Amino acid sequence: MSGLDIEKAKEATACEDVPSFAHLHGVDGQPLFYDVNEHEVKPVGIYVTGVQSKQHRIIEAQQRKRRLSKKDMTAERAIKDHLARVVNCTTGWEGIHVNGVPVEPTKENIRTLYVELEWVYDQVVDHMNEHSNFFKNGSSE
């Protein structure tokens, strides 16, 4: 038994700073794909960093500071804060379209996607919370 090696654990946590691809599944549970061209199909997915990433920890600390100074914690505020953390950790996507036109992964578009399609948001959150997704052999692709 090797116990907990602090240096190796720190290295593992740093892996969550590198975005991982969350391959999305439809409401029917089937993996989603899109046609790149008539000869190539790719998975639909979203790139996110993990809950231990610097991006996540920075916004979480900012939110905590605001809550302590303004004492503005409500259930609604907690939901908005969580959404903001997930949006902040989303770095891109593939295969996201509106009426067949690719959509740029701007912060506004990312937020809109997560609000309008909660089942996508839930998959991304699950992916972010699964630490093994951020190691070389843990990709869900």
OpenMM code with the backbone's topology and positions (N, CA, C; nanometers):
from openmm import Vec3, app, unit

residues = "MET SER GLY LEU ASP ILE GLU LYS ALA LYS GLU ALA THR ALA CYS GLU ASP VAL PRO SER PHE ALA HIS LEU HIS GLY VAL ASP GLY GLN PRO LEU PHE TYR ASP VAL ASN GLU HIS GLU VAL LYS PRO VAL GLY ILE TYR VAL THR GLY VAL GLN SER LYS GLN HIS ARG ILE ILE GLU ALA GLN GLN ARG LYS ARG ARG LEU SER LYS LYS ASP MET THR ALA GLU ARG ALA ILE LYS ASP HIS LEU ALA ARG VAL VAL ASN CYS THR THR GLY TRP GLU GLY ILE HIS VAL ASN GLY VAL PRO VAL GLU PRO THR LYS GLU ASN ILE ARG THR LEU TYR VAL GLU LEU GLU TRP VAL TYR ASP GLN VAL VAL ASP HIS MET ASN GLU HIS SER ASN PHE PHE LYS ASN GLY SER SER GLU".split()
positions = [
    Vec3(0.0851, -0.1179, 0.0000),
    Vec3(0.0000, 0.0000, 0.0000),
    Vec3(0.0894, 0.1238, 0.0000),
    Vec3(0.0601, 0.2188, -0.0852),
    Vec3(0.1493, 0.3336, -0.0994),
    Vec3(0.0975, 0.4601, -0.0310),
    Vec3(-0.0237, 0.4606, 0.0171),
    Vec3(-0.0758, 0.5790, 0.0857),
    Vec3(-0.1034, 0.6931, -0.0096),
    Vec3(-0.0955, 0.8140, 0.0417),
    Vec3(-0.1217, 0.9344, -0.0376),
    Vec3(0.0094, 1.0075, -0.0599),
    Vec3(0.0496, 1.0154, -0.1857),
    Vec3(0.1693, 1.0902, -0.2216),
    Vec3(0.1238, 1.2313, -0.2592),
    Vec3(0.1572, 1.3282, -0.1779),
    Vec3(0.1084, 1.4652, -0.1966),
    Vec3(0.1524, 1.5222, -0.3306),
    Vec3(0.2757, 1.4994, -0.3705),
    Vec3(0.3235, 1.5536, -0.4987),
    Vec3(0.2479, 1.4927, -0.6160),
    Vec3(0.2234, 1.3623, -0.6124),
    Vec3(0.1488, 1.2979, -0.7205),
    Vec3(0.0043, 1.3461, -0.7211),
    Vec3(-0.0518, 1.3685, -0.6041),
    Vec3(-0.1895, 1.4182, -0.5956),
    Vec3(-0.1989, 1.5594, -0.6524),
    Vec3(-0.0976, 1.6425, -0.6285),
    Vec3(-0.0969, 1.7782, -0.6840),
    Vec3(-0.0879, 1.7732, -0.8365),
    Vec3(-0.0075, 1.6813, -0.8888),
    Vec3(0.0031, 1.6646, -1.0336),
    Vec3(-0.1311, 1.6220, -1.0927),
    Vec3(-0.1998, 1.5317, -1.0239),
    Vec3(-0.3298, 1.4843, -1.0717),
    Vec3(-0.4311, 1.5980, -1.0737),
    Vec3(-0.4305, 1.6816, -0.9721),
    Vec3(-0.5225, 1.7946, -0.9666),
    Vec3(-0.4953, 1.8910, -1.0817),
    Vec3(-0.3686, 1.9110, -1.1157),
    Vec3(-0.3323, 2.0016, -1.2252),
    Vec3(-0.3864, 1.9517, -1.3593),
    Vec3(-0.4105, 1.8222, -1.3723),
    Vec3(-0.4669, 1.7674, -1.4972),
    Vec3(-0.6041, 1.8271, -1.5257),
    Vec3(-0.6748, 1.8715, -1.4239),
    Vec3(-0.8091, 1.9255, -1.4438),
    Vec3(-0.8071, 2.0646, -1.5066),
    Vec3(-0.6895, 2.1261, -1.5189),
    Vec3(-0.6778, 2.2542, -1.5878),
    Vec3(-0.6805, 2.2369, -1.7394),
    Vec3(-0.6578, 2.1163, -1.7865),
    Vec3(-0.6585, 2.0871, -1.9297),
    Vec3(-0.8000, 2.0416, -1.9661),
    Vec3(-0.8644, 2.1106, -2.0603),
    Vec3(-1.0025, 2.0738, -2.0953),
    Vec3(-1.0151, 1.9290, -2.1420),
    Vec3(-1.1249, 1.8695, -2.1036),
    Vec3(-1.1588, 1.7336, -2.1423),
    Vec3(-1.2871, 1.7385, -2.2261),
    Vec3(-1.3000, 1.6474, -2.3190),
    Vec3(-1.4143, 1.6443, -2.4099),
    Vec3(-1.5265, 1.5605, -2.3501),
    Vec3(-1.6402, 1.6224, -2.3260),
    Vec3(-1.7586, 1.5521, -2.2777),
    Vec3(-1.8462, 1.5181, -2.3982),
    Vec3(-1.8453, 1.3923, -2.4388),
    Vec3(-1.9267, 1.3484, -2.5527),
    Vec3(-2.0724, 1.3458, -2.5071),
    Vec3(-2.1553, 1.4278, -2.5712),
    Vec3(-2.2947, 1.4410, -2.5301),
    Vec3(-2.3810, 1.3267, -2.5811),
    Vec3(-2.4840, 1.2972, -2.5015),
    Vec3(-2.5846, 1.1980, -2.5373),
    Vec3(-2.7182, 1.2696, -2.5460),
    Vec3(-2.8035, 1.2245, -2.6380),
    Vec3(-2.9358, 1.2835, -2.6536),
    Vec3(-3.0270, 1.2463, -2.5380),
    Vec3(-3.1468, 1.3006, -2.5393),
    Vec3(-3.2424, 1.2711, -2.4327),
    Vec3(-3.2785, 1.1228, -2.4306),
    Vec3(-3.2544, 1.0531, -2.5418),
    Vec3(-3.2810, 0.9094, -2.5484),
    Vec3(-3.1634, 0.8265, -2.4962),
    Vec3(-3.0561, 0.8943, -2.4534),
    Vec3(-2.9395, 0.8247, -2.3995),
    Vec3(-2.8384, 0.7819, -2.5042),
    Vec3(-2.8666, 0.8070, -2.6306),
    Vec3(-2.7758, 0.7676, -2.7378),
    Vec3(-2.6710, 0.8766, -2.7618),
    Vec3(-2.5449, 0.8367, -2.7869),
    Vec3(-2.4416, 0.9358, -2.8158),
    Vec3(-2.4758, 1.0172, -2.9402),
    Vec3(-2.4449, 1.1461, -2.9363),
    Vec3(-2.4737, 1.2360, -3.0480),
    Vec3(-2.3513, 1.2503, -3.1383),
    Vec3(-2.3770, 1.2561, -3.2691),
    Vec3(-2.2728, 1.2741, -3.3691),
    Vec3(-2.3205, 1.3762, -3.4713),
    Vec3(-2.2262, 1.4346, -3.5438),
    Vec3(-2.2610, 1.5277, -3.6511),
    Vec3(-2.1732, 1.4996, -3.7717),
    Vec3(-2.2246, 1.5353, -3.8891),
    Vec3(-2.1515, 1.5160, -4.0139),
    Vec3(-2.0580, 1.6339, -4.0361),
    Vec3(-1.9282, 1.6055, -4.0422),
    Vec3(-1.8297, 1.7079, -4.0751),
    Vec3(-1.8362, 1.7339, -4.2256),
    Vec3(-1.8418, 1.6262, -4.3002),
    Vec3(-1.8626, 1.6294, -4.4459),
    Vec3(-1.9256, 1.4954, -4.4821),
    Vec3(-1.9403, 1.4677, -4.6089),
    Vec3(-2.0101, 1.3449, -4.6473),
    Vec3(-1.9334, 1.2177, -4.6140),
    Vec3(-1.8053, 1.2304, -4.5752),
    Vec3(-1.7233, 1.1137, -4.5444),
    Vec3(-1.6807, 1.1056, -4.3987),
    Vec3(-1.7129, 1.2067, -4.3202),
    Vec3(-1.6618, 1.2090, -4.1825),
    Vec3(-1.7709, 1.2482, -4.0825),
    Vec3(-1.7795, 1.1689, -3.9759),
    Vec3(-1.8729, 1.1934, -3.8672),
    Vec3(-1.7914, 1.2068, -3.7389),
    Vec3(-1.8270, 1.3051, -3.6561),
    Vec3(-1.7566, 1.3269, -3.5296),
    Vec3(-1.8578, 1.3336, -3.4150),
    Vec3(-1.8101, 1.3102, -3.2937),
    Vec3(-1.8988, 1.3208, -3.1780),
    Vec3(-1.9316, 1.4665, -3.1446),
    Vec3(-2.0533, 1.4891, -3.0991),
    Vec3(-2.0953, 1.6202, -3.0493),
    Vec3(-2.0507, 1.6266, -2.9044),
    Vec3(-1.9850, 1.7350, -2.8688),
    Vec3(-1.9394, 1.7442, -2.7312),
    Vec3(-1.8927, 1.8817, -2.6913),
    Vec3(-1.8624, 1.8908, -2.5637),
    Vec3(-1.8238, 2.0178, -2.5022),
    Vec3(-1.6933, 1.9980, -2.4263),
    Vec3(-1.6011, 2.0930, -2.4433),
    Vec3(-1.4734, 2.0900, -2.3714),
    Vec3(-1.4867, 2.1682, -2.2409),
    Vec3(-1.4513, 2.1022, -2.1310),
    Vec3(-1.4592, 2.1667, -1.9996),
    Vec3(-1.3381, 2.1298, -1.9153),
    Vec3(-1.3082, 2.2186, -1.8225),
    Vec3(-1.2082, 2.1871, -1.7213),
    Vec3(-1.2828, 2.1329, -1.5992),
    Vec3(-1.2091, 2.0740, -1.5076),
    Vec3(-1.2713, 2.0091, -1.3929),
    Vec3(-1.2979, 2.1010, -1.2751),
    Vec3(-1.3660, 2.0463, -1.1766),
    Vec3(-1.4011, 2.1248, -1.0583),
    Vec3(-1.2795, 2.1559, -0.9713),
    Vec3(-1.1678, 2.0904, -0.9956),
    Vec3(-1.0445, 2.1226, -0.9241),
    Vec3(-0.9534, 2.2144, -1.0064),
    Vec3(-1.0008, 2.2589, -1.1222),
    Vec3(-0.9196, 2.3444, -1.2092),
    Vec3(-0.9063, 2.4840, -1.1514),
    Vec3(-0.8046, 2.5540, -1.1977),
    Vec3(-0.7844, 2.6929, -1.1543),
    Vec3(-0.9041, 2.7794, -1.1916),
    Vec3(-0.9589, 2.7582, -1.3139),
    Vec3(-1.0733, 2.8381, -1.3578),
    Vec3(-1.1898, 2.8240, -1.2606),
    Vec3(-1.2171, 2.7029, -1.2199),
    Vec3(-1.3297, 2.6773, -1.1295),
    Vec3(-1.3021, 2.7366, -0.9913),
    Vec3(-1.1809, 2.7145, -0.9409),
    Vec3(-1.1487, 2.7626, -0.8055),
    Vec3(-1.1474, 2.9154, -0.7975),
    Vec3(-1.1050, 2.9828, -0.9034),
    Vec3(-1.1015, 3.1302, -0.9034),
    Vec3(-1.2426, 3.1874, -0.8950),
    Vec3(-1.3321, 3.1418, -0.9805),
    Vec3(-1.4678, 3.1977, -0.9778),
    Vec3(-1.5406, 3.1574, -0.8493),
    Vec3(-1.5134, 3.0373, -0.8005),
    Vec3(-1.5759, 2.9942, -0.6749),
    Vec3(-1.5315, 3.0836, -0.5591),
    Vec3(-1.4033, 3.1185, -0.5566),
    Vec3(-1.3528, 3.2077, -0.4513),
    Vec3(-1.4142, 3.3468, -0.4622),
    Vec3(-1.4286, 3.3973, -0.5844),
    Vec3(-1.4923, 3.5286, -0.6050),
    Vec3(-1.6372, 3.5265, -0.5562),
    Vec3(-1.7070, 3.4203, -0.5866),
    Vec3(-1.8466, 3.4087, -0.5437),
    Vec3(-1.8561, 3.3986, -0.3913),
    Vec3(-1.7672, 3.3231, -0.3312),
    Vec3(-1.7669, 3.3090, -0.1850),
    Vec3(-1.7430, 3.4445, -0.1185),
    Vec3(-1.6486, 3.5200, -0.1718),
    Vec3(-1.6189, 3.6529, -0.1171),
    Vec3(-1.7410, 3.7444, -0.1286),
    Vec3(-1.8090, 3.7413, -0.2438),
    Vec3(-1.9283, 3.8223, -0.2629),
    Vec3(-2.0383, 3.7825, -0.1648),
    Vec3(-2.0585, 3.6526, -0.1492),
    Vec3(-2.1634, 3.6050, -0.0584),
    Vec3(-2.1367, 3.6479, 0.0847),
    Vec3(-2.0116, 3.6435, 0.1261),
    Vec3(-1.9769, 3.6817, 0.2628),
    Vec3(-1.9925, 3.8313, 0.2858),
    Vec3(-1.9571, 3.9110, 0.1838),
    Vec3(-1.9652, 4.0564, 0.2017),
    Vec3(-2.1077, 4.1091, 0.1866),
    Vec3(-2.1837, 4.0487, 0.0967),
    Vec3(-2.3192, 4.0986, 0.0714),
    Vec3(-2.4270, 4.0146, 0.1393),
    Vec3(-2.3887, 3.8992, 0.1880),
    Vec3(-2.4841, 3.8075, 0.2498),
    Vec3(-2.6060, 3.7862, 0.1600),
    Vec3(-2.5787, 3.7553, 0.0338),
    Vec3(-2.6866, 3.7433, -0.0643),
    Vec3(-2.7143, 3.5995, -0.1082),
    Vec3(-2.6873, 3.5021, -0.0212),
    Vec3(-2.7080, 3.3640, -0.0605),
    Vec3(-2.8555, 3.3248, -0.0488),
    Vec3(-2.9099, 3.2882, -0.1626),
    Vec3(-3.0446, 3.2329, -0.1704),
    Vec3(-3.0342, 3.1096, -0.2596),
    Vec3(-3.1385, 3.0301, -0.2640),
    Vec3(-3.1373, 2.9134, -0.3525),
    Vec3(-3.1193, 2.9567, -0.4975),
    Vec3(-3.1885, 3.0632, -0.5355),
    Vec3(-3.1777, 3.1145, -0.6723),
    Vec3(-3.0353, 3.1614, -0.7022),
    Vec3(-2.9747, 3.2296, -0.6070),
    Vec3(-2.8375, 3.2784, -0.6246),
    Vec3(-2.7401, 3.1618, -0.6353),
    Vec3(-2.7617, 3.0566, -0.5575),
    Vec3(-2.6746, 2.9388, -0.5620),
    Vec3(-2.6804, 2.8735, -0.7003),
    Vec3(-2.7996, 2.8662, -0.7589),
    Vec3(-2.8160, 2.8082, -0.8931),
    Vec3(-2.7433, 2.8941, -0.9961),
    Vec3(-2.7586, 3.0259, -0.9869),
    Vec3(-2.6907, 3.1171, -1.0804),
    Vec3(-2.5387, 3.1080, -1.0651),
    Vec3(-2.4914, 3.0974, -0.9419),
    Vec3(-2.3476, 3.0863, -0.9180),
    Vec3(-2.2922, 2.9571, -0.9780),
    Vec3(-2.3646, 2.8483, -0.9593),
    Vec3(-2.3183, 2.7209, -1.0146),
    Vec3(-2.3122, 2.7279, -1.1666),
    Vec3(-2.4152, 2.7844, -1.2279),
    Vec3(-2.4165, 2.8017, -1.3734),
    Vec3(-2.2960, 2.8842, -1.4183),
    Vec3(-2.2663, 2.9905, -1.3469),
    Vec3(-2.1521, 3.0757, -1.3821),
    Vec3(-2.0208, 2.9982, -1.3755),
    Vec3(-2.0067, 2.9109, -1.2761),
    Vec3(-1.8839, 2.8310, -1.2655),
    Vec3(-1.8717, 2.7349, -1.3837),
    Vec3(-1.9819, 2.6717, -1.4227),
    Vec3(-1.9783, 2.5768, -1.5345),
    Vec3(-1.9511, 2.6508, -1.6657),
    Vec3(-2.0147, 2.7651, -1.6857),
    Vec3(-1.9896, 2.8455, -1.8061),
    Vec3(-1.8423, 2.8858, -1.8101),
    Vec3(-1.7888, 2.9285, -1.6978),
    Vec3(-1.6488, 2.9722, -1.6905),
    Vec3(-1.5516, 2.8581, -1.7228),
    Vec3(-1.5898, 2.7360, -1.6924),
    Vec3(-1.5033, 2.6204, -1.7173),
    Vec3(-1.5225, 2.5595, -1.8561),
    Vec3(-1.6178, 2.6095, -1.9320),
    Vec3(-1.6413, 2.5598, -2.0674),
    Vec3(-1.5504, 2.6359, -2.1634),
    Vec3(-1.4689, 2.5605, -2.2359),
    Vec3(-1.3693, 2.6239, -2.3225),
    Vec3(-1.4013, 2.6127, -2.4710),
    Vec3(-1.4982, 2.5313, -2.5074),
    Vec3(-1.5327, 2.5162, -2.6484),
    Vec3(-1.6280, 2.4015, -2.6679),
    Vec3(-1.6638, 2.3782, -2.7955),
    Vec3(-1.7514, 2.2656, -2.8268),
    Vec3(-1.7375, 2.2276, -2.9720),
    Vec3(-1.7949, 2.1140, -3.0045),
    Vec3(-1.7971, 2.0652, -3.1425),
    Vec3(-1.9363, 2.0129, -3.1719),
    Vec3(-1.9876, 2.0476, -3.2884),
    Vec3(-2.1140, 1.9932, -3.3333),
    Vec3(-2.2377, 2.0601, -3.2777),
    Vec3(-2.2252, 2.1788, -3.2232),
    Vec3(-2.3408, 2.2521, -3.1708),
    Vec3(-2.3883, 2.3473, -3.2802),
    Vec3(-2.5157, 2.3339, -3.3191),
    Vec3(-2.5724, 2.4111, -3.4299),
    Vec3(-2.7088, 2.4681, -3.3920),
    Vec3(-2.7495, 2.5714, -3.4623),
    Vec3(-2.8863, 2.6233, -3.4569),
    Vec3(-2.9350, 2.6271, -3.6006),
    Vec3(-3.0373, 2.5509, -3.6301),
    Vec3(-3.0908, 2.5407, -3.7660),
    Vec3(-2.9818, 2.5079, -3.8677),
    Vec3(-2.8918, 2.4173, -3.8295),
    Vec3(-2.7870, 2.3721, -3.9201),
    Vec3(-2.6652, 2.4615, -3.9290),
    Vec3(-2.6659, 2.5749, -3.8589),
    Vec3(-2.5536, 2.6689, -3.8636),
    Vec3(-2.4713, 2.6534, -3.7352),
    Vec3(-2.3397, 2.6297, -3.7478),
    Vec3(-2.2564, 2.6174, -3.6282),
    Vec3(-2.2641, 2.7425, -3.5401),
    Vec3(-2.2651, 2.7203, -3.4102),
    Vec3(-2.2742, 2.8287, -3.3128),
    Vec3(-2.1385, 2.8442, -3.2446),
    Vec3(-2.0906, 2.9671, -3.2356),
    Vec3(-1.9647, 2.9954, -3.1669),
    Vec3(-1.9833, 2.9762, -3.0165),
    Vec3(-1.8849, 2.9189, -2.9489),
    Vec3(-1.8969, 2.8980, -2.8052),
    Vec3(-1.8586, 3.0227, -2.7233),
    Vec3(-1.9338, 3.1302, -2.7427),
    Vec3(-1.9133, 3.2491, -2.6606),
    Vec3(-1.9745, 3.2235, -2.5234),
    Vec3(-1.9350, 3.3005, -2.4240),
    Vec3(-1.9914, 3.2830, -2.2896),
    Vec3(-2.1436, 3.2968, -2.2928),
    Vec3(-2.1941, 3.3914, -2.3702),
    Vec3(-2.3388, 3.4110, -2.3805),
    Vec3(-2.4063, 3.2889, -2.4432),
    Vec3(-2.3477, 3.2354, -2.5517),
    Vec3(-2.4056, 3.1179, -2.6169),
    Vec3(-2.3976, 2.9943, -2.5279),
    Vec3(-2.2881, 2.9812, -2.4551),
    Vec3(-2.2718, 2.8682, -2.3630),
    Vec3(-2.3795, 2.8746, -2.2548),
    Vec3(-2.3969, 2.9915, -2.1959),
    Vec3(-2.4988, 3.0096, -2.0908),
    Vec3(-2.6385, 2.9780, -2.1460),
    Vec3(-2.6676, 3.0273, -2.2650),
    Vec3(-2.7982, 3.0026, -2.3271),
    Vec3(-2.8209, 2.8526, -2.3476),
    Vec3(-2.7203, 2.7828, -2.3983),
    Vec3(-2.7321, 2.6383, -2.4197),
    Vec3(-2.7647, 2.5676, -2.2888),
    Vec3(-2.6913, 2.5993, -2.1831),
    Vec3(-2.7112, 2.5317, -2.0549),
    Vec3(-2.8469, 2.5635, -1.9922),
    Vec3(-2.8940, 2.6844, -2.0104),
    Vec3(-3.0243, 2.7224, -1.9541),
    Vec3(-3.1382, 2.6571, -2.0334),
    Vec3(-3.1251, 2.6573, -2.1656),
    Vec3(-3.2330, 2.6053, -2.2494),
    Vec3(-3.2361, 2.4529, -2.2564),
    Vec3(-3.1203, 2.3894, -2.2429),
    Vec3(-3.1129, 2.2428, -2.2496),
    Vec3(-3.0479, 2.1906, -2.1208),
    Vec3(-3.1283, 2.1800, -2.0173),
    Vec3(-3.0755, 2.1391, -1.8863),
    Vec3(-3.0126, 2.0008, -1.8907),
    Vec3(-3.0594, 1.9129, -1.9790),
    Vec3(-3.0008, 1.7792, -1.9883),
    Vec3(-2.8570, 1.7847, -2.0400),
    Vec3(-2.8242, 1.8851, -2.1213),
    Vec3(-2.6858, 1.9058, -2.1646),
    Vec3(-2.6038, 1.9558, -2.0464),
    Vec3(-2.6582, 2.0537, -1.9759),
    Vec3(-2.5928, 2.1094, -1.8567),
    Vec3(-2.5610, 1.9980, -1.7564),
    Vec3(-2.6576, 1.9107, -1.7316),
    Vec3(-2.6378, 1.8020, -1.6357),
    Vec3(-2.5240, 1.7098, -1.6788),
    Vec3(-2.5149, 1.6794, -1.8081),
    Vec3(-2.4070, 1.5933, -1.8572),
    Vec3(-2.2709, 1.6593, -1.8399),
    Vec3(-2.2655, 1.7888, -1.8666),
    Vec3(-2.1397, 1.8618, -1.8540),
    Vec3(-2.0971, 1.8662, -1.7070),
    Vec3(-2.1905, 1.8933, -1.6181),
    Vec3(-2.1596, 1.8957, -1.4744),
    Vec3(-2.1090, 1.7593, -1.4288),
    Vec3(-2.1763, 1.6532, -1.4710),
    Vec3(-2.1316, 1.5183, -1.4355),
    Vec3(-1.9895, 1.4940, -1.4848),
    Vec3(-1.9605, 1.5373, -1.6074),
    Vec3(-1.8268, 1.5189, -1.6649),
    Vec3(-1.7224, 1.5968, -1.5845),
    Vec3(-1.7560, 1.7201, -1.5481),
    Vec3(-1.6633, 1.8036, -1.4711),
    Vec3(-1.6316, 1.7425, -1.3344),
    Vec3(-1.7287, 1.6765, -1.2761),
    Vec3(-1.7135, 1.6204, -1.1422),
    Vec3(-1.6447, 1.4846, -1.1403),
    Vec3(-1.6274, 1.4231, -1.2563),
    Vec3(-1.5615, 1.2927, -1.2633),
    Vec3(-1.4128, 1.3149, -1.2905),
    Vec3(-1.3331, 1.3082, -1.1849),
    Vec3(-1.1903, 1.3413, -1.1944),
    Vec3(-1.1161, 1.2560, -1.2978),
    Vec3(-1.1570, 1.1309, -1.3157),
    Vec3(-1.0859, 1.0443, -1.4100),
    Vec3(-1.0975, 1.0927, -1.5544),
    Vec3(-1.1944, 1.1788, -1.5847),
    Vec3(-1.2085, 1.2321, -1.7207),
    Vec3(-1.0921, 1.3222, -1.7617),
    Vec3(-1.0138, 1.3657, -1.6666),
    Vec3(-0.9080, 1.4619, -1.6957),
    Vec3(-0.7683, 1.3991, -1.7012),
    Vec3(-0.7645, 1.2666, -1.6990),
    Vec3(-0.6399, 1.1965, -1.7149),
    Vec3(-0.6363, 1.1369, -1.8550),
    Vec3(-0.5198, 1.1107, -1.9073),
    Vec3(-0.5042, 1.0654, -2.0469),
    Vec3(-0.5976, 0.9510, -2.0813),
    Vec3(-0.6131, 0.8559, -1.9947),
    Vec3(-0.6973, 0.7398, -2.0248),
    Vec3(-0.8412, 0.7568, -1.9789),
    Vec3(-0.8778, 0.8766, -1.9285),
    Vec3(-1.0113, 0.8958, -1.8749),
    Vec3(-1.1053, 0.9690, -1.9676),
    Vec3(-1.0631, 1.0034, -2.0879),
    Vec3(-1.1486, 1.0773, -2.1808),
    Vec3(-1.2728, 0.9978, -2.2139),
    Vec3(-1.3842, 1.0695, -2.2295),
    Vec3(-1.5091, 1.0009, -2.2633),
    Vec3(-1.5295, 0.9941, -2.4138),
    Vec3(-1.4299, 1.0322, -2.4922),
    Vec3(-1.4412, 1.0231, -2.6398),
    Vec3(-1.4375, 0.8790, -2.6816),
] * unit.nanometer
topology = app.Topology()
chain = topology.addChain("A")
for resn in residues:
    res = topology.addResidue(resn, chain)
    for name in ("N", "CA", "C"):
        topology.addAtom(name, app.Element.getBySymbol(name[0]), res)
